[in-house]
Amino acid sequence: MKLTPGITRAGEGIDGISWNILGQTYVPKQVCDTSFSWHATFPPGTFVPPHIHPTQDEFVYMFEGRLDLLLDGREVSAGPGDLIRLPMGIPHGIFNKQDQTVKCLFWVTPTRRLYDLFWAIHSMKDQNPAEVVALSAKHEVDFLPPPDA
């Protein structure tokens, strides 16, 4: 799929799409073969467990709030104006441990199967962890076992 010229307006997603992914709201802003971006809203207490993208580089530009990350075994945090760089193959987890909502823009390159994964997770009746992990593995996102495992 080719990138098309144009503007995706503030507060809108491609074709009016808005997904519920693990308690967060993802609004896709653009998608083509070479990249995929989405606006994300992380309510307090929500997170994406540690995982690896073996075939994509991922970036997060922070607008509001603070994210705490587990990045390649280190704990780091990012706030407004910061750019988080998550190279392919590097384990990372993303957490909103604050009492403030986080708003940020994610993008990956290349797109690979992530856009399809978000549709599939959004369409699940119950987003139970075991099913999300199994589905993600089929879409080139590998969740790591919990530290207690």
Beta strands, then each sheet from edge to edge (+ up, - down):
strand 1: 19-21
strand 2: 24-31
strand 3: 36-42
strand 4: 47-52
strand 5: 57-64
strand 6: 67-71
strand 7: 74-78
strand 8: 83-86
strand 9: 92-95
strand 10: 102-109
strand 11: 142-143
sheet 1: 1+ 2- 3+ 10- 5+ 8-
sheet 2: 7+ 6- 9+ 4- 11+
end
